[in-house]
Amino acid sequence: MLIYDKVKSICEEKGISVRQLEISAGLTNGTISKWNESSPTIHNLKAVADVLKVKVDKLIS
């Protein structure tokens, strides 16, 4: 499973949209959707993990 797909799945479990997640994590619109094509920065991964209250490992495993 690609990182974006994993993040989207966790968002669905938690009842938030990917866009809401981007806003809460301080990311620009569409940042997370690009993660299927390019690798995210560690900083962005950590920000997303913090908002979702999961470990970074869950996003990349």
N, CA, C and O atoms as a Tripos MOL2 file, in Angstrom:
@<TRIPOS>MOLECULE
protein
  244   243    61     0     0
PROTEIN
NO_CHARGES

@<TRIPOS>ATOM
      1 N           0.8490   -1.1770    0.0000 N.3       1 MET1
      2 CA          0.0000    0.0000    0.0000 C.3       1 MET1
      3 C           0.8950    1.2420    0.0000 C.2       1 MET1
      4 O           1.8500    1.3270    0.7730 O.2       1 MET1
      5 N           0.5850    2.1840   -0.8560 N.am      2 LEU2
      6 CA          1.3450    3.4250   -0.9490 C.3       2 LEU2
      7 C           1.0230    4.3430    0.2340 C.2       2 LEU2
      8 O          -0.0200    4.2010    0.8730 O.2       2 LEU2
      9 N           1.9180    5.2750    0.5150 N.am      3 ILE3
     10 CA          1.7570    6.1330    1.6910 C.3       3 ILE3
     11 C           0.4350    6.9030    1.6450 C.2       3 ILE3
     12 O          -0.2790    6.9640    2.6460 O.2       3 ILE3
     13 N           0.1080    7.4890    0.4930 N.am      4 TYR4
     14 CA         -1.1450    8.2460    0.4040 C.3       4 TYR4
     15 C          -2.3280    7.3470    0.7210 C.2       4 TYR4
     16 O          -3.2290    7.7440    1.4600 O.2       4 TYR4
     17 N          -2.3330    6.1440    0.1700 N.am      5 ASP5
     18 CA         -3.4420    5.2200    0.4040 C.3       5 ASP5
     19 C          -3.5560    4.8630    1.8860 C.2       5 ASP5
     20 O          -4.6590    4.7410    2.4190 O.2       5 ASP5
     21 N          -2.4210    4.6980    2.5370 N.am      6 LYS6
     22 CA         -2.4070    4.3910    3.9710 C.3       6 LYS6
     23 C          -2.9660    5.5720    4.7620 C.2       6 LYS6
     24 O          -3.7960    5.3900    5.6530 O.2       6 LYS6
     25 N          -2.5120    6.7760    4.4370 N.am      7 VAL7
     26 CA         -2.9940    7.9740    5.1300 C.3       7 VAL7
     27 C          -4.4960    8.1350    4.9140 C.2       7 VAL7
     28 O          -5.2320    8.4260    5.8570 O.2       7 VAL7
     29 N          -4.9480    7.9490    3.6900 N.am      8 LYS8
     30 CA         -6.3760    8.0860    3.3820 C.3       8 LYS8
     31 C          -7.2010    7.0730    4.1740 C.2       8 LYS8
     32 O          -8.2700    7.4060    4.6870 O.2       8 LYS8
     33 N          -6.7140    5.8540    4.2720 N.am      9 SER9
     34 CA         -7.4040    4.8200    5.0290 C.3       9 SER9
     35 C          -7.5170    5.1890    6.5090 C.2       9 SER9
     36 O          -8.5720    5.0130    7.1190 O.2       9 SER9
     37 N          -6.4300    5.6990    7.0790 N.am     10 ILE10
     38 CA         -6.4520    6.1110    8.4880 C.3      10 ILE10
     39 C          -7.4070    7.2910    8.6760 C.2      10 ILE10
     40 O          -8.1260    7.3530    9.6730 O.2      10 ILE10
     41 N          -7.4190    8.2180    7.7320 N.am     11 CYS11
     42 CA         -8.3540    9.3450    7.7880 C.3      11 CYS11
     43 C          -9.8000    8.8510    7.8080 C.2      11 CYS11
     44 O         -10.6230    9.3420    8.5810 O.2      11 CYS11
     45 N         -10.0980    7.8820    6.9560 N.am     12 GLU12
     46 CA        -11.4510    7.3310    6.9090 C.3      12 GLU12
     47 C         -11.8190    6.6850    8.2390 C.2      12 GLU12
     48 O         -12.9430    6.8390    8.7160 O.2      12 GLU12
     49 N         -10.8750    5.9610    8.8390 N.am     13 GLU13
     50 CA        -11.1150    5.3370   10.1450 C.3      13 GLU13
     51 C         -11.4060    6.3820   11.2100 C.2      13 GLU13
     52 O         -12.2170    6.1490   12.1060 O.2      13 GLU13
     53 N         -10.7480    7.5350   11.1190 N.am     14 LYS14
     54 CA        -10.8740    8.5760   12.1330 C.3      14 LYS14
     55 C         -11.9520    9.6090   11.7920 C.2      14 LYS14
     56 O         -12.2180   10.5130   12.5840 O.2      14 LYS14
     57 N         -12.5670    9.4790   10.6220 N.am     15 GLY15
     58 CA        -13.6640   10.3580   10.2500 C.3      15 GLY15
     59 C         -13.2630   11.7660    9.8420 C.2      15 GLY15
     60 O         -14.0240   12.7140   10.0350 O.2      15 GLY15
     61 N         -12.0550   11.9040    9.2740 N.am     16 ILE16
     62 CA        -11.6490   13.2180    8.7680 C.3      16 ILE16
     63 C         -11.2210   13.0810    7.3020 C.2      16 ILE16
     64 O         -10.8500   12.0030    6.8390 O.2      16 ILE16
     65 N         -11.2850   14.1900    6.6030 N.am     17 SER17
     66 CA        -10.8650   14.1670    5.2020 C.3      17 SER17
     67 C          -9.3630   14.4010    5.1130 C.2      17 SER17
     68 O          -8.7430   14.9220    6.0400 O.2      17 SER17
     69 N          -8.7950   14.0090    3.9870 N.am     18 VAL18
     70 CA         -7.3670   14.2550    3.7650 C.3      18 VAL18
     71 C          -7.1050   15.7600    3.7740 C.2      18 VAL18
     72 O          -6.0770   16.1990    4.2890 O.2      18 VAL18
     73 N          -8.0020   16.5450    3.2220 N.am     19 ARG19
     74 CA         -7.8380   18.0070    3.2130 C.3      19 ARG19
     75 C          -7.8280   18.5710    4.6330 C.2      19 ARG19
     76 O          -7.0090   19.4310    4.9560 O.2      19 ARG19
     77 N          -8.7470   18.0830    5.4880 N.am     20 GLN20
     78 CA         -8.7600   18.5250    6.8820 C.3      20 GLN20
     79 C          -7.4310   18.1770    7.5600 C.2      20 GLN20
     80 O          -6.8990   18.9560    8.3520 O.2      20 GLN20
     81 N          -6.9160   17.0080    7.2370 N.am     21 LEU21
     82 CA         -5.6280   16.5740    7.7840 C.3      21 LEU21
     83 C          -4.5160   17.5150    7.3280 C.2      21 LEU21
     84 O          -3.6740   17.9190    8.1310 O.2      21 LEU21
     85 N          -4.5110   17.8620    6.0440 N.am     22 GLU22
     86 CA         -3.4880   18.7750    5.5220 C.3      22 GLU22
     87 C          -3.5300   20.1140    6.2580 C.2      22 GLU22
     88 O          -2.4880   20.6620    6.6190 O.2      22 GLU22
     89 N          -4.7270   20.6320    6.4760 N.am     23 ILE23
     90 CA         -4.8760   21.9100    7.1690 C.3      23 ILE23
     91 C          -4.3510   21.7970    8.5970 C.2      23 ILE23
     92 O          -3.5910   22.6520    9.0540 O.2      23 ILE23
     93 N          -4.7560   20.7440    9.2980 N.am     24 SER24
     94 CA         -4.3400   20.5610   10.6920 C.3      24 SER24
     95 C          -2.8370   20.3560   10.8170 C.2      24 SER24
     96 O          -2.2300   20.7590   11.8090 O.2      24 SER24
     97 N          -2.2360   19.7230    9.8010 N.am     25 ALA25
     98 CA         -0.7940   19.4550    9.8310 C.3      25 ALA25
     99 C           0.0200   20.6180    9.2650 C.2      25 ALA25
    100 O           1.2500   20.5660    9.2670 O.2      25 ALA25
    101 N          -0.6500   21.6640    8.7820 N.am     26 GLY26
    102 CA          0.0500   22.8230    8.2460 C.3      26 GLY26
    103 C           0.6210   22.5990    6.8560 C.2      26 GLY26
    104 O           1.6080   23.2270    6.4740 O.2      26 GLY26
    105 N          -0.0090   21.6910    6.0920 N.am     27 LEU27
    106 CA          0.4660   21.3780    4.7400 C.3      27 LEU27
    107 C          -0.3960   22.0860    3.7070 C.2      27 LEU27
    108 O          -1.5510   22.4170    3.9760 O.2      27 LEU27
    109 N           0.1600   22.3140    2.5390 N.am     28 THR28
    110 CA         -0.6060   22.9580    1.4740 C.3      28 THR28
    111 C          -1.5500   21.9560    0.8190 C.2      28 THR28
    112 O          -1.3710   20.7430    0.9330 O.2      28 THR28
    113 N          -2.5410   22.4810    0.1420 N.am     29 ASN29
    114 CA         -3.5580   21.6620   -0.5230 C.3      29 ASN29
    115 C          -2.9090   20.7280   -1.5460 C.2      29 ASN29
    116 O          -2.1630   21.1760   -2.4170 O.2      29 ASN29
    117 N          -3.1920   19.4530   -1.4400 N.am     30 GLY30
    118 CA         -2.6920   18.4720   -2.3940 C.3      30 GLY30
    119 C          -1.3570   17.8470   -2.0390 C.2      30 GLY30
    120 O          -0.8750   16.9660   -2.7500 O.2      30 GLY30
    121 N          -0.7580   18.2920   -0.9490 N.am     31 THR31
    122 CA          0.5590   17.7560   -0.5670 C.3      31 THR31
    123 C           0.5100   16.2510   -0.3760 C.2      31 THR31
    124 O           1.3470   15.5310   -0.9200 O.2      31 THR31
    125 N          -0.4540   15.7700    0.3860 N.am     32 ILE32
    126 CA         -0.5050   14.3490    0.7230 C.3      32 ILE32
    127 C          -0.8060   13.4980   -0.5060 C.2      32 ILE32
    128 O          -0.2640   12.4010   -0.6440 O.2      32 ILE32
    129 N          -1.6580   13.9860   -1.3950 N.am     33 SER33
    130 CA         -1.9910   13.1920   -2.5920 C.3      33 SER33
    131 C          -0.7850   12.9770   -3.4970 C.2      33 SER33
    132 O          -0.7660   12.0280   -4.2810 O.2      33 SER33
    133 N           0.2080   13.8300   -3.4010 N.am     34 LYS34
    134 CA          1.4210   13.6860   -4.2050 C.3      34 LYS34
    135 C           2.3560   12.6090   -3.6620 C.2      34 LYS34
    136 O           3.3280   12.2420   -4.3210 O.2      34 LYS34
    137 N           2.0690   12.1060   -2.4750 N.am     35 TRP35
    138 CA          2.9380   11.1270   -1.8430 C.3      35 TRP35
    139 C           2.9340    9.7730   -2.5300 C.2      35 TRP35
    140 O           3.7760    8.9340   -2.2110 O.2      35 TRP35
    141 N           2.0330    9.5300   -3.4470 N.am     36 ASN36
    142 CA          2.0890    8.2970   -4.2330 C.3      36 ASN36
    143 C           3.1460    8.3980   -5.3240 C.2      36 ASN36
    144 O           3.6330    7.3830   -5.8230 O.2      36 ASN36
    145 N           3.4960    9.6220   -5.6910 N.am     37 GLU37
    146 CA          4.4520    9.8440   -6.7800 C.3      37 GLU37
    147 C           5.8390   10.2370   -6.2740 C.2      37 GLU37
    148 O           6.8420    9.9730   -6.9370 O.2      37 GLU37
    149 N           5.8940   10.8630   -5.1110 N.am     38 SER38
    150 CA          7.1800   11.2870   -4.5600 C.3      38 SER38
    151 C           7.1640   11.0890   -3.0510 C.2      38 SER38
    152 O           6.1050   11.0840   -2.4230 O.2      38 SER38
    153 N           8.3310   10.9280   -2.4910 N.am     39 SER39
    154 CA          8.4440   10.6700   -1.0550 C.3      39 SER39
    155 C           8.2150   11.9460   -0.2520 C.2      39 SER39
    156 O           8.7050   13.0130   -0.6220 O.2      39 SER39
    157 N           7.4710   11.8350    0.8470 N.am     40 PRO40
    158 CA          7.2720   12.9990    1.7120 C.3      40 PRO40
    159 C           8.5310   13.2780    2.5340 C.2      40 PRO40
    160 O           9.3870   12.4100    2.7050 O.2      40 PRO40
    161 N           8.6190   14.4900    3.0300 N.am     41 THR41
    162 CA          9.7240   14.8040    3.9370 C.3      41 THR41
    163 C           9.4210   14.1960    5.3020 C.2      41 THR41
    164 O           8.2660   13.9380    5.6410 O.2      41 THR41
    165 N          10.4650   13.9770    6.0660 N.am     42 ILE42
    166 CA         10.2910   13.4530    7.4250 C.3      42 ILE42
    167 C           9.4470   14.4230    8.2540 C.2      42 ILE42
    168 O           8.5980   14.0030    9.0400 O.2      42 ILE42
    169 N           9.6850   15.7080    8.0720 N.am     43 HIS43
    170 CA          8.9280   16.7340    8.8040 C.3      43 HIS43
    171 C           7.4280   16.6070    8.5180 C.2      43 HIS43
    172 O           6.6150   16.6340    9.4430 O.2      43 HIS43
    173 N           7.0600   16.4690    7.2390 N.am     44 ASN44
    174 CA          5.6500   16.3510    6.8730 C.3      44 ASN44
    175 C           5.0420   15.0490    7.3800 C.2      44 ASN44
    176 O           3.9030   15.0330    7.8450 O.2      44 ASN44
    177 N           5.7990   13.9590    7.2910 N.am     45 LEU45
    178 CA          5.3080   12.6820    7.8170 C.3      45 LEU45
    179 C           5.0290   12.7830    9.3110 C.2      45 LEU45
    180 O           4.0030   12.3060    9.7950 O.2      45 LEU45
    181 N           5.9530   13.4100   10.0350 N.am     46 LYS46
    182 CA          5.7930   13.5670   11.4850 C.3      46 LYS46
    183 C           4.5780   14.4280   11.8000 C.2      46 LYS46
    184 O           3.8260   14.1150   12.7240 O.2      46 LYS46
    185 N           4.3750   15.4970   11.0560 N.am     47 ALA47
    186 CA          3.2240   16.3760   11.2800 C.3      47 ALA47
    187 C           1.9150   15.6240   11.0720 C.2      47 ALA47
    188 O           0.9780   15.7690   11.8570 O.2      47 ALA47
    189 N           1.8520   14.8200   10.0130 N.am     48 VAL48
    190 CA          0.6540   14.0340    9.7220 C.3      48 VAL48
    191 C           0.4340   12.9790   10.8140 C.2      48 VAL48
    192 O          -0.6860   12.7960   11.2920 O.2      48 VAL48
    193 N           1.4920   12.3000   11.1970 N.am     49 ALA49
    194 CA          1.3860   11.2790   12.2430 C.3      49 ALA49
    195 C           0.8950   11.8970   13.5590 C.2      49 ALA49
    196 O           0.0740   11.3040   14.2600 O.2      49 ALA49
    197 N           1.3980   13.0800   13.8850 N.am     50 ASP50
    198 CA          0.9760   13.7540   15.1130 C.3      50 ASP50
    199 C          -0.5150   14.0790   15.0870 C.2      50 ASP50
    200 O          -1.2150   13.8580   16.0750 O.2      50 ASP50
    201 N          -1.0000   14.5980   13.9690 N.am     51 VAL51
    202 CA         -2.4210   14.9330   13.8560 C.3      51 VAL51
    203 C          -3.2760   13.6710   13.9440 C.2      51 VAL51
    204 O          -4.3230   13.6700   14.5910 O.2      51 VAL51
    205 N          -2.8320   12.6050   13.2970 N.am     52 LEU52
    206 CA         -3.5920   11.3550   13.3070 C.3      52 LEU52
    207 C          -3.4110   10.5620   14.6020 C.2      52 LEU52
    208 O          -4.1140    9.5800   14.8420 O.2      52 LEU52
    209 N          -2.4600   11.0000   15.4320 N.am     53 LYS53
    210 CA         -2.1470   10.3140   16.6920 C.3      53 LYS53
    211 C          -1.7150    8.8660   16.4460 C.2      53 LYS53
    212 O          -2.1690    7.9310   17.1060 O.2      53 LYS53
    213 N          -0.8190    8.7260   15.4670 N.am     54 VAL54
    214 CA         -0.2120    7.4260   15.1660 C.3      54 VAL54
    215 C           1.2960    7.6290   15.0590 C.2      54 VAL54
    216 O           1.7760    8.7590   14.9650 O.2      54 VAL54
    217 N           2.0290    6.5320   15.0740 N.am     55 LYS55
    218 CA          3.4710    6.6050   14.8720 C.3      55 LYS55
    219 C           3.7670    6.6830   13.3760 C.2      55 LYS55
    220 O           3.0020    6.1710   12.5590 O.2      55 LYS55
    221 N           4.8620    7.3170   13.0300 N.am     56 VAL56
    222 CA          5.2810    7.4240   11.6250 C.3      56 VAL56
    223 C           5.3630    6.0440   10.9960 C.2      56 VAL56
    224 O           5.0240    5.8690    9.8250 O.2      56 VAL56
    225 N           5.8170    5.0550   11.7780 N.am     57 ASP57
    226 CA          5.9290    3.6780   11.2660 C.3      57 ASP57
    227 C           4.6180    3.1750   10.6730 C.2      57 ASP57
    228 O           4.6210    2.4410    9.6850 O.2      57 ASP57
    229 N           3.4980    3.5680   11.2770 N.am     58 LYS58
    230 CA          2.1900    3.1120   10.7630 C.3      58 LYS58
    231 C           1.9160    3.6760    9.3670 C.2      58 LYS58
    232 O           1.2450    3.0390    8.5550 O.2      58 LYS58
    233 N           2.4320    4.8590    9.1000 N.am     59 LEU59
    234 CA          2.1990    5.4970    7.8010 C.3      59 LEU59
    235 C           3.0560    4.8640    6.7000 C.2      59 LEU59
    236 O           2.6590    4.8460    5.5350 O.2      59 LEU59
    237 N           4.2190    4.3530    7.0660 N.am     60 ILE60
    238 CA          5.1340    3.8660    6.0310 C.3      60 ILE60
    239 C           5.2410    2.3490    5.9690 C.2      60 ILE60
    240 O           5.9610    1.8080    5.1290 O.2      60 ILE60
    241 N           4.5260    1.6620    6.8580 N.am     61 SER61
    242 CA          4.6030    0.1930    6.8350 C.3      61 SER61
    243 C           3.5390   -0.4200    5.9420 C.2      61 SER61
    244 O           3.4690   -1.6420    5.8140 O.2      61 SER61
@<TRIPOS>BOND
     1     1     2 1
     2     2     3 1
     3     3     4 2
     4     3     5 am
     5     5     6 1
     6     6     7 1
     7     7     8 2
     8     7     9 am
     9     9    10 1
    10    10    11 1
    11    11    12 2
    12    11    13 am
    13    13    14 1
    14    14    15 1
    15    15    16 2
    16    15    17 am
    17    17    18 1
    18    18    19 1
    19    19    20 2
    20    19    21 am
    21    21    22 1
    22    22    23 1
    23    23    24 2
    24    23    25 am
    25    25    26 1
    26    26    27 1
    27    27    28 2
    28    27    29 am
    29    29    30 1
    30    30    31 1
    31    31    32 2
    32    31    33 am
    33    33    34 1
    34    34    35 1
    35    35    36 2
    36    35    37 am
    37    37    38 1
    38    38    39 1
    39    39    40 2
    40    39    41 am
    41    41    42 1
    42    42    43 1
    43    43    44 2
    44    43    45 am
    45    45    46 1
    46    46    47 1
    47    47    48 2
    48    47    49 am
    49    49    50 1
    50    50    51 1
    51    51    52 2
    52    51    53 am
    53    53    54 1
    54    54    55 1
    55    55    56 2
    56    55    57 am
    57    57    58 1
    58    58    59 1
    59    59    60 2
    60    59    61 am
    61    61    62 1
    62    62    63 1
    63    63    64 2
    64    63    65 am
    65    65    66 1
    66    66    67 1
    67    67    68 2
    68    67    69 am
    69    69    70 1
    70    70    71 1
    71    71    72 2
    72    71    73 am
    73    73    74 1
    74    74    75 1
    75    75    76 2
    76    75    77 am
    77    77    78 1
    78    78    79 1
    79    79    80 2
    80    79    81 am
    81    81    82 1
    82    82    83 1
    83    83    84 2
    84    83    85 am
    85    85    86 1
    86    86    87 1
    87    87    88 2
    88    87    89 am
    89    89    90 1
    90    90    91 1
    91    91    92 2
    92    91    93 am
    93    93    94 1
    94    94    95 1
    95    95    96 2
    96    95    97 am
    97    97    98 1
    98    98    99 1
    99    99   100 2
   100    99   101 am
   101   101   102 1
   102   102   103 1
   103   103   104 2
   104   103   105 am
   105   105   106 1
   106   106   107 1
   107   107   108 2
   108   107   109 am
   109   109   110 1
   110   110   111 1
   111   111   112 2
   112   111   113 am
   113   113   114 1
   114   114   115 1
   115   115   116 2
   116   115   117 am
   117   117   118 1
   118   118   119 1
   119   119   120 2
   120   119   121 am
   121   121   122 1
   122   122   123 1
   123   123   124 2
   124   123   125 am
   125   125   126 1
   126   126   127 1
   127   127   128 2
   128   127   129 am
   129   129   130 1
   130   130   131 1
   131   131   132 2
   132   131   133 am
   133   133   134 1
   134   134   135 1
   135   135   136 2
   136   135   137 am
   137   137   138 1
   138   138   139 1
   139   139   140 2
   140   139   141 am
   141   141   142 1
   142   142   143 1
   143   143   144 2
   144   143   145 am
   145   145   146 1
   146   146   147 1
   147   147   148 2
   148   147   149 am
   149   149   150 1
   150   150   151 1
   151   151   152 2
   152   151   153 am
   153   153   154 1
   154   154   155 1
   155   155   156 2
   156   155   157 am
   157   157   158 1
   158   158   159 1
   159   159   160 2
   160   159   161 am
   161   161   162 1
   162   162   163 1
   163   163   164 2
   164   163   165 am
   165   165   166 1
   166   166   167 1
   167   167   168 2
   168   167   169 am
   169   169   170 1
   170   170   171 1
   171   171   172 2
   172   171   173 am
   173   173   174 1
   174   174   175 1
   175   175   176 2
   176   175   177 am
   177   177   178 1
   178   178   179 1
   179   179   180 2
   180   179   181 am
   181   181   182 1
   182   182   183 1
   183   183   184 2
   184   183   185 am
   185   185   186 1
   186   186   187 1
   187   187   188 2
   188   187   189 am
   189   189   190 1
   190   190   191 1
   191   191   192 2
   192   191   193 am
   193   193   194 1
   194   194   195 1
   195   195   196 2
   196   195   197 am
   197   197   198 1
   198   198   199 1
   199   199   200 2
   200   199   201 am
   201   201   202 1
   202   202   203 1
   203   203   204 2
   204   203   205 am
   205   205   206 1
   206   206   207 1
   207   207   208 2
   208   207   209 am
   209   209   210 1
   210   210   211 1
   211   211   212 2
   212   211   213 am
   213   213   214 1
   214   214   215 1
   215   215   216 2
   216   215   217 am
   217   217   218 1
   218   218   219 1
   219   219   220 2
   220   219   221 am
   221   221   222 1
   222   222   223 1
   223   223   224 2
   224   223   225 am
   225   225   226 1
   226   226   227 1
   227   227   228 2
   228   227   229 am
   229   229   230 1
   230   230   231 1
   231   231   232 2
   232   231   233 am
   233   233   234 1
   234   234   235 1
   235   235   236 2
   236   235   237 am
   237   237   238 1
   238   238   239 1
   239   239   240 2
   240   239   241 am
   241   241   242 1
   242   242   243 1
   243   243   244 2
@<TRIPOS>SUBSTRUCTURE
     1 MET1         2 RESIDUE 1 A MET
     2 LEU2         6 RESIDUE 1 A LEU
     3 ILE3        10 RESIDUE 1 A ILE
     4 TYR4        14 RESIDUE 1 A TYR
     5 ASP5        18 RESIDUE 1 A ASP
     6 LYS6        22 RESIDUE 1 A LYS
     7 VAL7        26 RESIDUE 1 A VAL
     8 LYS8        30 RESIDUE 1 A LYS
     9 SER9        34 RESIDUE 1 A SER
    10 ILE10       38 RESIDUE 1 A ILE
    11 CYS11       42 RESIDUE 1 A CYS
    12 GLU12       46 RESIDUE 1 A GLU
    13 GLU13       50 RESIDUE 1 A GLU
    14 LYS14       54 RESIDUE 1 A LYS
    15 GLY15       58 RESIDUE 1 A GLY
    16 ILE16       62 RESIDUE 1 A ILE
    17 SER17       66 RESIDUE 1 A SER
    18 VAL18       70 RESIDUE 1 A VAL
    19 ARG19       74 RESIDUE 1 A ARG
    20 GLN20       78 RESIDUE 1 A GLN
    21 LEU21       82 RESIDUE 1 A LEU
    22 GLU22       86 RESIDUE 1 A GLU
    23 ILE23       90 RESIDUE 1 A ILE
    24 SER24       94 RESIDUE 1 A SER
    25 ALA25       98 RESIDUE 1 A ALA
    26 GLY26      102 RESIDUE 1 A GLY
    27 LEU27      106 RESIDUE 1 A LEU
    28 THR28      110 RESIDUE 1 A THR
    29 ASN29      114 RESIDUE 1 A ASN
    30 GLY30      118 RESIDUE 1 A GLY
    31 THR31      122 RESIDUE 1 A THR
    32 ILE32      126 RESIDUE 1 A ILE
    33 SER33      130 RESIDUE 1 A SER
    34 LYS34      134 RESIDUE 1 A LYS
    35 TRP35      138 RESIDUE 1 A TRP
    36 ASN36      142 RESIDUE 1 A ASN
    37 GLU37      146 RESIDUE 1 A GLU
    38 SER38      150 RESIDUE 1 A SER
    39 SER39      154 RESIDUE 1 A SER
    40 PRO40      158 RESIDUE 1 A PRO
    41 THR41      162 RESIDUE 1 A THR
    42 ILE42      166 RESIDUE 1 A ILE
    43 HIS43      170 RESIDUE 1 A HIS
    44 ASN44      174 RESIDUE 1 A ASN
    45 LEU45      178 RESIDUE 1 A LEU
    46 LYS46      182 RESIDUE 1 A LYS
    47 ALA47      186 RESIDUE 1 A ALA
    48 VAL48      190 RESIDUE 1 A VAL
    49 ALA49      194 RESIDUE 1 A ALA
    50 ASP50      198 RESIDUE 1 A ASP
    51 VAL51      202 RESIDUE 1 A VAL
    52 LEU52      206 RESIDUE 1 A LEU
    53 LYS53      210 RESIDUE 1 A LYS
    54 VAL54      214 RESIDUE 1 A VAL
    55 LYS55      218 RESIDUE 1 A LYS
    56 VAL56      222 RESIDUE 1 A VAL
    57 ASP57      226 RESIDUE 1 A ASP
    58 LYS58      230 RESIDUE 1 A LYS
    59 LEU59      234 RESIDUE 1 A LEU
    60 ILE60      238 RESIDUE 1 A ILE
    61 SER61      242 RESIDUE 1 A SER
